[in-house]
Amino acid sequence: MRSLVERISFDRALRAHDCQASAKHRVSKGELRLKVRNGRSWDHYCLACAQQILRKDVAYLQMMLDVAAVPGQVLFAEEIPADGVQALPAPPDA
């Protein structure tokens, strides 16, 4: 079955570098980091940014799952926020 989740993993940095989400965050050599496939290369994020990215994406996927679970409720793509923070309306009482 197809997955909507991009290819991601955790690995250890082979050398020190800046986080790709924030140049203020430094990933030290040997430190755990999030590795995200970006085309034919990889983006690398510090754990603080990784937690924010993963929380946001999990919330968005949960919102999409909630939409799919409510019979008769169809939202157009324009109604679904890209950041996934808008709450869905409560389902009507049966």
N, C-alpha and C positions, 0 to 999 in steps of 0.2 A: 504494500500500500504506500502511496506517495506521502512524503512528509513536507509540511510547510516550513519546518524549522531548518534554517541554514546549517551548514556543517560547522559545528563548534566543538571545542575541547579545551582542556586545561593542559598546560605544559610548563616547564621551567625555562626561564630566560637564559640563553647561552651567553648573553652579554647584557650590560646595562643599557637601557634606552628609555625614552619618554613614552608615556602612555599615549595612545593615538586619540583618546578622547580629551585629554587635558595635558598640555605640556608642563603644567605645574606638578604633575604626578610622575614620579620616577620609578621605573621597574628595575630593581637591582639584579645583578647576575645571580642566577640560581633561585630567584623568587618565582612563586607560582603566578601565572597570568592567564587570562582568557584569550583564546586563539579563535578568530572568526574568519571563515573563508570569504574572500572578497575577490570574485573573479578567479584569476589564476594565481593570486597571491593570498597572503594572510594579513589580517589586522590584529594587533595585540593590545590588550587593555589591562591596566592594573586591577587588583581585586576590588578596590572601592568602586571604580567605574563599572566593573563587571557586575557587581551586585545591583547597581542602579539599572543597568541595561537589562539584566535578567528579570528583575522585579517588574519593570515596565512591560516587557514582552510577555511575561506570564500573565499579568493583569489583562493585557490586550487579548491574548489567546483565550483566557477564561471568559471575557466578555463575549467573544465570538462564539464560544461553546454555549454560553447562556442564550444567545440569540438563536442558535440552531436548536436548542432544547425547548423553546416556547412555540407550541403549535399555533399556526395562524399568524404569527408575528413576523413580518418581513420588513427589514430595513434596507433602504437603498444605500449604496456605497457612500453617497454623500452624507448620510446620516450617521455613519459609524466613524467616530473620531480616530485619527491616526495614532493619537497618544493613548487611547483606550481608557481615559479617566472619567468620561461621562457615564453616569449610572444609567442603566436601562430602566424603562418604566416597569412597574410591577405588573405581572400577568393578571388578566381579568379573572375574577372569581368564577368558578364553574358551577 
